[in-house]
Amino acid sequence: MRRAAQAILVIGAVAAALPAQAQTYDPRYPICMQVFSIDGPAVGCGYASMAQCKASASGRAAECFANPYFAGAGRKPARARRR
């Protein structure tokens, strides 16, 4: 039992020492692009529209998608006031 606990502690220490990946989903932009390369996929959010993203992704191994962390996604549209 003692060896198992030591092994878990060692594994936890090694996992904590590994570099962590930073958040790539910018909540200010509604569209993201994932680029596939030999080094692995990379996600970048910085597009205001799907058309803008697709123009940037054209000719590359990339795809555009809606940002799941977009800050404005949960907002309701403003209602018009009745007169």
C-alpha positions as CSV (number, residue, x, y, z in Angstrom):
1,M,0.0,0.0,0.0
2,R,2.9,2.3,0.8
3,R,4.5,1.8,-2.6
4,A,1.2,2.5,-4.4
5,A,0.9,5.8,-2.5
6,Q,4.5,6.7,-3.4
7,A,3.9,5.8,-7.0
8,I,0.8,8.1,-7.1
9,L,2.8,10.9,-5.6
10,V,5.6,10.5,-8.1
11,I,3.2,10.4,-11.0
12,G,1.4,13.5,-9.7
13,A,4.7,15.4,-9.3
14,V,5.8,14.5,-12.8
15,A,2.4,15.6,-14.2
16,A,2.6,18.9,-12.4
17,A,6.1,19.6,-13.8
18,L,5.0,19.1,-17.4
19,P,4.4,22.3,-19.3
20,A,0.7,23.3,-19.5
21,Q,-0.9,24.6,-22.6
22,A,-2.4,28.1,-22.4
23,Q,-6.0,28.8,-23.2
24,T,-6.4,29.4,-26.9
25,Y,-10.1,30.3,-27.0
26,D,-10.3,34.1,-26.9
27,P,-13.7,35.0,-25.5
28,R,-13.8,38.3,-27.4
29,Y,-14.2,36.6,-30.8
30,P,-17.0,34.4,-32.0
31,I,-15.1,32.4,-34.6
32,C,-12.0,30.2,-34.2
33,M,-9.7,28.4,-36.6
34,Q,-8.0,25.1,-36.0
35,V,-4.8,24.6,-38.1
36,F,-3.4,21.1,-38.5
37,S,0.4,20.7,-38.9
38,I,3.1,18.2,-38.4
39,D,3.6,19.6,-34.8
40,G,0.0,19.0,-34.0
41,P,-3.2,21.0,-34.1
42,A,-3.3,24.7,-33.0
43,V,-6.4,26.7,-32.3
44,G,-6.6,30.4,-32.7
45,C,-9.7,32.6,-32.1
46,G,-9.5,36.1,-33.6
47,Y,-12.1,36.2,-36.3
48,A,-15.2,38.3,-36.4
49,S,-17.0,36.3,-39.0
50,M,-17.0,32.8,-40.6
51,A,-16.3,34.3,-44.0
52,Q,-13.2,36.1,-42.6
53,C,-12.0,32.8,-41.0
54,K,-12.6,30.8,-44.2
55,A,-10.7,33.3,-46.3
56,S,-7.7,32.9,-43.9
57,A,-8.0,29.1,-43.9
58,S,-8.2,28.8,-47.7
59,G,-5.5,26.6,-49.1
60,R,-4.4,25.4,-45.6
61,A,-5.1,22.3,-43.6
62,A,-7.5,24.2,-41.3
63,E,-11.1,24.4,-40.3
64,C,-13.3,27.2,-38.8
65,F,-15.8,26.7,-36.0
66,A,-17.9,28.7,-33.6
67,N,-16.0,29.7,-30.4
68,P,-17.6,27.7,-27.5
69,Y,-16.3,30.3,-25.0
70,F,-17.4,33.4,-26.8
71,A,-18.5,35.9,-24.2
72,G,-21.4,37.3,-26.2
73,A,-22.9,33.9,-27.0
74,G,-25.2,33.9,-23.9
75,R,-26.5,37.4,-24.3
76,K,-30.1,37.9,-25.4
77,P,-30.8,40.5,-28.1
78,A,-32.1,43.8,-26.9
79,R,-35.9,44.1,-27.1
80,A,-37.4,47.0,-28.9
81,R,-39.4,49.3,-26.7
82,R,-43.1,49.7,-27.3
83,R,-44.5,53.1,-27.8
